[in-house]
Amino acid sequence: MRLVATNVLNLRKHVVIRIGSGDSIQDVCIKVADQVEPYSTKEGFERIVEQISHLASENAVQRIMANLRTMAESGELPIFLDEGGVLDSDGRLQEPLQAVLGALTPNDTAYLFLVSTRKPQQLGSIAIPAIQLRPLKDSDTKRLIAKLAAFTNLQPRPKPAELSELSEYVAGYPPSAYFAIQQAKHYGLDLVMREKAGLVQFRTTVFLQHLQSLKIDPKQQEAIKLLASYSPLPFSVISRVLGSHLEEIHDPLLRLIDQALVITTEEGFYRIADPVEDAALKAFGYLPDETHKLVARELSSFLDSSEMEIPRLELSRVMFRAASLAKDAKVAQSAVHLADDLIKLTEKSYHARRFGDAVEFGFAAVNERPTNQDARGYLVRALIQEERWVEALAHIEELRKHAPLREVYFLQGFLARRRGNQKEAIHAYEESKKLGKRGAAISRELAVCYYEINDHDKAAQWIKKALDQHGDNPYIIDLWAQIATRQHDEPGARNALRRLESIDKPVFFHHRRSRIELAFGNPKEAKEAAVQALNAEDRPPFEVVSQLALCEIELGNLSSAESLLNELQSKFPNVRRDVQTGLRCRLEICKGRFANALNLLDRISDKITVFYKKLRHDALIGELKSSALKDVDRQLYEKEIARLALELTSEADPFDSKDIGFISFDI
């Protein structure tokens, strides 16, 4: 597109404008005006934003068109990059874009290019010429692999049959071809062919391997982490946030640009390259809380002190997001933000498993965009994770008014699953599929449901589908590890674990490693991994702390376990209460305080699970052996123990017997 626009249309400057899910026509107008309309001070910028925010929709469209024509006259190519605001999930134009494109006349002097990862559907009366960039054809993929093998002097060269087999796994994606040949050069072609499943469309893994192979020094790592979290940023802000002198950060940034990991914007700011944003965070970790505050403060100082005739909007929005995550209300209120910033904060907080933050940002987002599917959808998910069932259900019903039914049924399934009603969840997910829900998410969710009702074969079938659809998703790989563990498939579980190591955050990789080591009878190794998981984050999630407590109980370190359970109760008072009670119960059993354990069991809400029965069985046996009971009570206990033993024989898997159970709590 850049080549054609430069050579044919003589538009030599390329202006990328990112259109987000929550952008109204006024927001689009602000983004375009920020690139065209002159101002040099903070006050001038804020005046334009305030003025456009109060425009009627038709006036906003007229202003957009006037600015697009000005850009064409100046030799500038406007590119709308779809970040959820150009096409909806069905490939239809979003309303703001319909209005803009509808205002273009056949002989208009304005040009507008759209870039989206979604395939556009029928656009009604609006005729848009489209070019779809598809994966390489199979024959071209084979030629690429063969040329790369020759270029790197790979010995022996792949035979025709091997080229065909590798081509299938490269899946028409050139970076995967490079990765396959790099691996063959390093490990030998025979080994790569035997382990070729590791090449399955690993988009993220390819970039992770690339990042790790570059041997990036600590200064570069810090710069990548910063820019992967906040882009774009001025050079001086990067330097101050990283605590480096300008000359110290100059060379590392140059090397990152040479390696195509960082790009410079038209304004001279620095931005992470889009394809490596997520991979960079997974490779090098996330920013500590204090850095969010530093970014917000330094950007605030930069914008207040600068009189610059360059766009300010993106920097102000970055400042708002940083200040919001830092809980710095003063700086956040001084920043210009758009509704899409709140939606992105909701989504990112949810994926970072900071569910309380996701709820807070989600409520703010739906307040500004009540009909936005992404905002309310992530709010519902976060409310479910926080076990705020009634609120989640109310927002699902609200979503029903303006979202496709397939999404409503999907969220109903998620709510039912998290509440422990797996059959209801399966029904809802099947309804969602009938209505057109596709992709790895629903395959993963069905795998979880069948996993939790101990239908391991169906769980394995669905997780295979999810892996085929999205083989570099850490949640899917993690579930694969859990299913393999439940099937007593230690090689499969460890294979999944190796794959998880390269694509998930260290905290979650070590947590899963701990679960696997404990399941296969290695409590010391399980504790070691649990400690690594705990130390990997400033605010470790509930699952990580509870797993370490479980390891300490298993090893007999009861005082340490009790301290961890007290920490859980203090930090997560309303989270996984049955799990917390179950852990307390197991601790009391280990201490020989069986009556206390039986009293605790009365607090567990779900008394039909295998794990409740196992705990009650063990507590009753202990009480029977250690206490002087009346004959009538002894007989009742003996009858209940016999009944529970019979039920556990038919329901329970001895493989899980030493686990507190609640294996599903960390899915």
DOBAVEX-37638 format. One record per residue (C-alpha): x negated, y, z negated; residue in three letters. Coordinates in steps of 0.5 Angstrom, whole numbers, padded with zeros to 4 digits, always signed. Example, Ala and Ser with C-alpha at 12.3 -4.5 7.8 and 13.67 -1.06 7.14 Angstrom:
-0025-0009-0016ala
-0027-0002-0014ser
//
This chain:
+0000+0000+0000met
-0006+0005-0002arg
-0009+0003+0005leu
-0003+0004+0009val
-0001+0011+0006ala
-0008+0013+0006thr
-0009+0011+0014asn
-0002+0012+0017val
+0002+0017+0012leu
-0005+0021+0010asn
-0003+0021+0003leu
-0010+0021+0000arg
-0008+0022-0008lys
-0004+0016-0011his
+0000+0018-0017val
+0003+0012-0021val
+0009+0013-0025ile
+0011+0007-0030arg
+0019+0006-0030ile
+0021+0003-0037gly
+0027-0001-0039ser
+0030+0005-0043gly
+0029+0010-0038asp
+0035+0015-0036ser
+0035+0019-0030ile
+0033+0025-0035gln
+0027+0021-0037asp
+0025+0019-0030val
+0025+0027-0028cys
+0021+0028-0034ile
+0015+0023-0032lys
+0016+0026-0025val
+0016+0033-0027ala
+0010+0032-0031asp
+0006+0030-0025gln
+0008+0036-0021val
+0010+0042-0025glu
+0005+0047-0028pro
+0004+0048-0035tyr
-0003+0049-0039ser
-0001+0049-0046thr
+0003+0044-0051lys
+0009+0049-0052glu
+0009+0050-0044gly
+0010+0042-0044phe
+0015+0041-0049glu
+0019+0047-0046arg
+0020+0043-0039ile
+0021+0036-0043val
+0027+0040-0047glu
+0030+0043-0041gln
+0030+0037-0037ile
+0033+0033-0043ser
+0039+0037-0043his
+0040+0037-0035leu
+0046+0034-0032ala
+0045+0027-0028ser
+0046+0030-0021glu
+0041+0036-0023asn
+0036+0031-0025ala
+0036+0028-0019val
+0036+0034-0015gln
+0029+0036-0019arg
+0026+0029-0018ile
+0027+0030-0010met
+0024+0037-0010ala
+0018+0035-0014asn
+0017+0028-0010leu
+0018+0033-0003arg
+0012+0037-0007thr
+0008+0031-0008met
+0008+0029+0000ala
+0007+0036+0002glu
+0001+0036-0003ser
-0002+0029+0000gly
+0000+0025-0006glu
+0003+0018-0006leu
+0008+0017-0011pro
+0008+0010-0014ile
+0014+0008-0018phe
+0011+0002-0022leu
+0016-0003-0025asp
+0016-0004-0032glu
+0023-0006-0033gly
+0026+0000-0030gly
+0026-0001-0023val
+0030-0008-0022leu
+0034-0011-0027asp
+0033-0019-0029ser
+0037-0020-0023asp
+0033-0016-0018gly
+0038-0011-0017arg
+0036-0003-0017leu
+0037+0000-0024gln
+0042+0006-0024glu
+0037+0012-0025pro
+0033+0009-0018leu
+0040+0008-0015gln
+0041+0015-0016ala
+0034+0017-0013val
+0034+0013-0007leu
+0041+0015-0006gly
+0039+0022-0005ala
+0034+0020+0000leu
+0036+0023+0007thr
+0034+0019+0014pro
+0029+0025+0016asn
+0027+0027+0009asp
+0020+0029+0008thr
+0019+0025+0001ala
+0016+0019+0000tyr
+0017+0014-0005leu
+0014+0007-0006phe
+0016+0002-0011leu
+0012-0004-0014val
+0015-0010-0018ser
+0014-0017-0020thr
+0021-0018-0019arg
+0024-0020-0012lys
+0029-0015-0010pro
+0036-0017-0009gln
+0041-0014-0004gln
+0041-0007-0005leu
+0048-0005-0002gly
+0048+0001+0002ser
+0041+0003+0000ile
+0036+0000+0006ala
+0029-0001+0003ile
+0024-0004+0007pro
+0020-0010+0002ala
+0014-0014+0003ile
+0013-0020-0002gln
+0006-0022-0004leu
+0007-0029-0004arg
+0002-0034-0007pro
-0003-0037-0002leu
-0001-0042+0003lys
-0004-0049+0001asp
-0008-0049+0007ser
-0011-0042+0005asp
-0012-0045-0002thr
-0016-0051+0001lys
-0020-0046+0005arg
-0022-0041-0001leu
-0024-0047-0005ile
-0028-0050+0000ala
-0032-0043+0002lys
-0033-0042-0006leu
-0036-0048-0007ala
-0041-0047-0001ala
-0042-0040-0003phe
-0044-0042-0010thr
-0048-0048-0007asn
-0044-0053-0011leu
-0046-0060-0011gln
-0043-0065-0009pro
-0038-0061-0004arg
-0031-0063-0006pro
-0028-0068-0001lys
-0022-0067+0003pro
-0018-0071-0002ala
-0021-0067-0008glu
-0019-0060-0004leu
-0012-0063-0004ser
-0012-0064-0011glu
-0015-0058-0014leu
-0011-0054-0009ser
-0004-0057-0012glu
-0007-0054-0019tyr
-0010-0047-0017val
-0003-0046-0014ala
-0004-0041-0009gly
-0007-0036-0015tyr
-0014-0034-0013pro
-0017-0033-0020pro
-0015-0040-0021ser
-0020-0042-0015ala
-0025-0038-0018tyr
-0024-0041-0025phe
-0024-0048-0022ala
-0031-0047-0018ile
-0034-0044-0024gln
-0032-0050-0028gln
-0034-0055-0023ala
-0041-0051-0023lys
-0042-0051-0030his
-0039-0058-0032tyr
-0039-0062-0025gly
-0034-0063-0021leu
-0032-0070-0023asp
-0031-0068-0030leu
-0026-0062-0027val
-0023-0067-0023met
-0021-0071-0029arg
-0019-0066-0033glu
-0016-0062-0028lys
-0009-0061-0032ala
-0013-0055-0035gly
-0013-0051-0029leu
-0005-0051-0029val
-0003-0044-0027gln
-0007-0042-0033phe
-0006-0034-0031arg
-0008-0032-0038thr
-0013-0037-0039thr
-0017-0035-0033val
-0018-0028-0035phe
-0020-0030-0042leu
-0025-0035-0039gln
-0027-0029-0035his
-0028-0024-0041leu
-0031-0029-0045gln
-0036-0031-0040ser
-0038-0024-0039leu
-0042-0024-0046lys
-0039-0017-0048ile
-0042-0014-0053asp
-0039-0011-0060pro
-0038-0004-0057lys
-0035-0006-0051gln
-0030-0011-0055gln
-0028-0005-0059glu
-0027-0001-0053ala
-0023-0006-0050ile
-0019-0008-0056lys
-0017+0000-0057leu
-0015+0001-0050leu
-0011-0006-0049ala
-0007-0003-0055ser
-0007+0004-0053tyr
-0008+0007-0046ser
-0009+0012-0043pro
-0014+0015-0048leu
-0019+0021-0047pro
-0026+0020-0047phe
-0027+0024-0053ser
-0022+0020-0057val
-0024+0014-0056ile
-0031+0016-0058ser
-0028+0019-0065arg
-0024+0013-0066val
-0029+0008-0065leu
-0034+0012-0070gly
-0039+0013-0064ser
-0043+0019-0061his
-0041+0020-0054leu
-0047+0018-0051glu
-0047+0011-0055glu
-0040+0009-0052ile
-0042+0012-0045his
-0046+0006-0043asp
-0041+0001-0045pro
-0035+0004-0042leu
-0039+0004-0035leu
-0040-0003-0036arg
-0033-0004-0037leu
-0031+0000-0031ile
-0036-0004-0027asp
-0033-0011-0029gln
-0026-0008-0027ala
-0024-0009-0034leu
-0023-0001-0035val
-0020+0004-0030ile
-0020+0011-0030thr
-0014+0015-0028thr
-0013+0021-0024glu
-0014+0025-0030glu
-0020+0023-0032gly
-0017+0018-0038phe
-0019+0011-0039tyr
-0014+0005-0038arg
-0014-0002-0039ile
-0014-0006-0033ala
-0006-0009-0033asp
-0008-0016-0031pro
-0013-0017-0037val
-0009-0013-0043glu
-0006-0019-0046asp
-0012-0023-0045ala
-0016-0018-0048ala
-0012-0018-0055leu
-0012-0025-0055lys
-0019-0026-0054ala
-0022-0020-0058phe
-0016-0019-0063gly
-0011-0014-0065tyr
-0013-0007-0068leu
-0013-0006-0076pro
-0007-0002-0079asp
-0012+0004-0080glu
-0014+0005-0073thr
-0007+0006-0071his
-0007+0012-0076lys
-0014+0014-0073leu
-0011+0014-0066val
-0005+0018-0067ala
-0009+0024-0071arg
-0015+0024-0066glu
-0009+0025-0060leu
-0006+0030-0064ser
-0012+0034-0065ser
-0014+0033-0058phe
-0007+0035-0055leu
-0007+0041-0060asp
-0013+0044-0058ser
-0013+0043-0051ser
-0011+0048-0046glu
-0011+0043-0040met
-0007+0043-0033glu
-0006+0036-0033ile
+0000+0031-0035pro
+0001+0031-0042arg
+0007+0026-0043leu
+0003+0019-0043glu
-0002+0022-0048leu
+0004+0024-0052ser
+0008+0018-0052arg
+0001+0014-0054val
+0001+0018-0060met
+0008+0017-0062phe
+0007+0010-0061arg
+0001+0010-0065ala
+0004+0014-0071ala
+0010+0010-0071ser
+0006+0004-0072leu
+0002+0007-0077ala
+0008+0010-0081lys
+0006+0017-0080asp
+0012+0021-0079ala
+0009+0028-0079lys
+0005+0026-0073val
+0011+0022-0070ala
+0016+0028-0070gln
+0011+0032-0067ser
+0010+0028-0061ala
+0014+0027-0055val
+0017+0020-0054his
+0022+0017-0049leu
+0027+0011-0051ala
+0023+0006-0047asp
+0017+0008-0053asp
+0022+0005-0058leu
+0024-0001-0054ile
+0016-0003-0053lys
+0015-0002-0060leu
+0021-0007-0062thr
+0018-0012-0057glu
+0011-0011-0059lys
+0012-0012-0066ser
+0017-0018-0065tyr
+0011-0021-0061his
+0006-0019-0066ala
+0011-0023-0071arg
+0012-0016-0075arg
+0019-0018-0075phe
+0021-0012-0081gly
+0018-0007-0076asp
+0021-0010-0070ala
+0028-0009-0074val
+0026-0002-0076glu
+0024+0000-0068phe
+0030-0004-0066gly
+0035+0000-0069phe
+0032+0007-0067ala
+0032+0004-0060ala
+0039+0002-0060val
+0041+0008-0063asn
+0038+0012-0057glu
+0040+0007-0051arg
+0046+0003-0054pro
+0047-0001-0048thr
+0040-0003-0046asn
+0039-0010-0046gln
+0032-0011-0048asp
+0033-0006-0054ala
+0039-0010-0057arg
+0036-0017-0055gly
+0030-0016-0059tyr
+0033-0013-0065leu
+0038-0019-0065val
+0032-0024-0065arg
+0028-0020-0070ala
+0034-0020-0075leu
+0035-0027-0074ile
+0028-0028-0076gln
+0029-0024-0082glu
+0035-0029-0083glu
+0040-0023-0083arg
+0045-0027-0080trp
+0051-0023-0080val
+0048-0017-0077glu
+0045-0021-0072ala
+0052-0024-0070leu
+0055-0017-0070ala
+0050-0015-0065his
+0050-0021-0061ile
+0058-0019-0060glu
+0056-0012-0058glu
+0051-0014-0053leu
+0057-0018-0050arg
+0060-0012-0047lys
+0054-0010-0043his
+0049-0016-0042ala
+0050-0022-0037pro
+0054-0028-0041leu
+0048-0032-0040arg
+0043-0028-0045glu
+0049-0028-0050val
+0049-0035-0050tyr
+0042-0036-0051phe
+0042-0031-0057leu
+0048-0035-0060gln
+0043-0041-0059gly
+0037-0038-0062phe
+0042-0036-0068leu
+0045-0043-0069ala
+0038-0046-0068arg
+0035-0042-0074arg
+0041-0043-0078arg
+0039-0050-0078gly
+0045-0052-0073asn
+0042-0056-0067gln
+0048-0059-0064lys
+0051-0052-0064glu
+0045-0049-0061ala
+0044-0054-0056ile
+0051-0053-0053his
+0050-0045-0053ala
+0043-0047-0049tyr
+0047-0051-0044glu
+0052-0046-0043glu
+0047-0041-0042ser
+0043-0045-0037lys
+0050-0047-0033lys
+0051-0039-0032leu
+0044-0038-0029gly
+0039-0038-0035lys
+0032-0040-0032arg
+0025-0040-0034gly
+0020-0043-0040ala
+0024-0040-0046ala
+0030-0044-0045ile
+0026-0050-0044ser
+0022-0049-0050arg
+0028-0048-0054glu
+0032-0054-0052leu
+0025-0058-0054ala
+0025-0055-0061val
+0032-0057-0062cys
+0031-0064-0060tyr
+0025-0064-0064tyr
+0029-0062-0070glu
+0034-0067-0069ile
+0028-0072-0068asn
+0030-0074-0061asp
+0022-0074-0059his
+0023-0077-0052asp
+0028-0071-0050lys
+0024-0066-0054ala
+0018-0068-0050ala
+0022-0068-0043gln
+0023-0061-0044trp
+0017-0059-0047ile
+0014-0062-0040lys
+0018-0057-0036lys
+0016-0051-0040ala
+0009-0053-0039leu
+0010-0053-0032asp
+0014-0047-0032gln
+0009-0043-0036his
+0003-0047-0038gly
-0001-0041-0041asp
+0005-0039-0046asn
+0002-0040-0053pro
+0009-0041-0056tyr
+0010-0047-0051ile
+0003-0050-0053ile
+0004-0049-0060asp
+0010-0053-0059leu
+0007-0058-0055trp
+0002-0059-0061ala
+0008-0060-0066gln
+0012-0065-0062ile
+0005-0069-0060ala
+0004-0069-0068thr
+0011-0072-0069arg
+0010-0077-0064gln
+0004-0079-0068his
+0000-0078-0061asp
-0007-0075-0064glu
-0010-0075-0058pro
-0005-0071-0055gly
-0004-0066-0061ala
-0011-0065-0061arg
-0011-0063-0053asn
-0006-0058-0054ala
-0010-0055-0060leu
-0016-0054-0055arg
-0012-0051-0050arg
-0009-0046-0056leu
-0015-0044-0058glu
-0017-0040-0052ser
-0010-0037-0051ile
-0007-0036-0058asp
-0009-0031-0064lys
-0014-0034-0069pro
-0009-0034-0074val
-0004-0038-0071phe
-0009-0043-0068phe
-0012-0044-0075his
-0005-0045-0078his
-0004-0050-0072arg
-0010-0054-0073arg
-0009-0054-0081ser
-0002-0057-0080arg
-0005-0062-0075ile
-0011-0064-0080glu
-0006-0065-0086leu
-0001-0069-0081ala
-0007-0074-0079phe
-0009-0075-0086gly
-0015-0070-0087asn
-0013-0065-0093pro
-0020-0062-0094lys
-0020-0060-0086glu
-0013-0057-0087ala
-0015-0053-0092lys
-0021-0050-0089glu
-0017-0048-0083ala
-0011-0045-0087ala
-0017-0041-0091val
-0019-0039-0084gln
-0012-0037-0082ala
-0011-0033-0088leu
-0017-0029-0087asn
-0016-0028-0080ala
-0011-0022-0081glu
-0010-0017-0086asp
-0002-0018-0087arg
-0002-0026-0086pro
+0005-0028-0084pro
+0009-0033-0089phe
+0008-0039-0085glu
+0000-0038-0086val
+0001-0037-0094val
+0005-0043-0095ser
+0001-0048-0091gln
-0005-0046-0095leu
-0001-0047-0101ala
+0002-0054-0099leu
-0006-0056-0098cys
-0008-0054-0105glu
-0002-0058-0107ile
-0004-0064-0103glu
-0011-0063-0106leu
-0009-0062-0113gly
-0011-0055-0114asn
-0005-0053-0117leu
-0007-0047-0120ser
-0009-0044-0114ser
-0002-0047-0111ala
+0002-0043-0116glu
-0002-0037-0115ser
+0000-0037-0107leu
+0007-0039-0109leu
+0007-0033-0113asn
+0004-0028-0107glu
+0010-0031-0103leu
+0015-0029-0107gln
+0013-0022-0108ser
+0011-0021-0101lys
+0017-0025-0098phe
+0023-0025-0103pro
+0028-0026-0098asn
+0024-0031-0093val
+0025-0038-0092arg
+0028-0039-0099arg
+0029-0046-0098asp
+0022-0047-0096val
+0019-0043-0102gln
+0024-0047-0107thr
+0021-0054-0104gly
+0014-0052-0105leu
+0016-0050-0112arg
+0019-0057-0113cys
+0013-0061-0110arg
+0008-0057-0115leu
+0013-0058-0121glu
+0013-0066-0119ile
+0005-0066-0118cys
+0005-0062-0125lys
+0009-0068-0128gly
+0015-0063-0130arg
+0020-0067-0126phe
+0026-0064-0130ala
+0024-0057-0127asn
+0024-0060-0120ala
+0031-0063-0121leu
+0033-0056-0123asn
+0030-0053-0117leu
+0033-0057-0112leu
+0040-0055-0114asp
+0038-0048-0111arg
+0036-0051-0104ile
+0042-0049-0100ser
+0041-0055-0094asp
+0042-0061-0098lys
+0042-0066-0092ile
+0035-0066-0090thr
+0030-0071-0090val
+0026-0067-0094phe
+0031-0065-0099tyr
+0032-0072-0100lys
+0025-0074-0100lys
+0024-0069-0106leu
+0030-0071-0110arg
+0028-0078-0109his
+0021-0077-0112asp
+0023-0072-0118ala
+0028-0078-0120leu
+0023-0083-0120ile
+0018-0079-0124gly
+0024-0077-0129glu
+0026-0084-0130leu
+0019-0086-0131lys
+0017-0080-0136ser
+0023-0078-0140ser
+0028-0082-0145ala
+0034-0082-0142leu
+0041-0084-0144lys
+0043-0091-0141asp
+0049-0088-0137val
+0044-0083-0134asp
+0039-0088-0132arg
+0044-0092-0129gln
+0046-0086-0125leu
+0039-0084-0123tyr
+0037-0091-0121glu
+0043-0092-0116lys
+0042-0085-0113glu
+0034-0087-0112ile
+0037-0093-0109ala
+0041-0090-0104arg
+0036-0084-0102leu
+0031-0090-0101ala
+0036-0093-0096leu
+0037-0087-0093glu
+0030-0085-0092leu
+0028-0091-0089thr
+0033-0090-0084ser
+0032-0083-0083glu
+0025-0081-0085ala
+0019-0082-0081asp
+0013-0084-0086pro
+0008-0080-0082phe
+0012-0074-0085asp
+0013-0077-0092ser
+0007-0073-0095lys
+0009-0066-0092asp
+0013-0062-0096ile
+0017-0063-0090gly
+0021-0056-0087phe
+0016-0058-0081ile
+0020-0053-0076ser
+0019-0047-0081phe
+0013-0045-0077asp
+0016-0045-0070ile
//
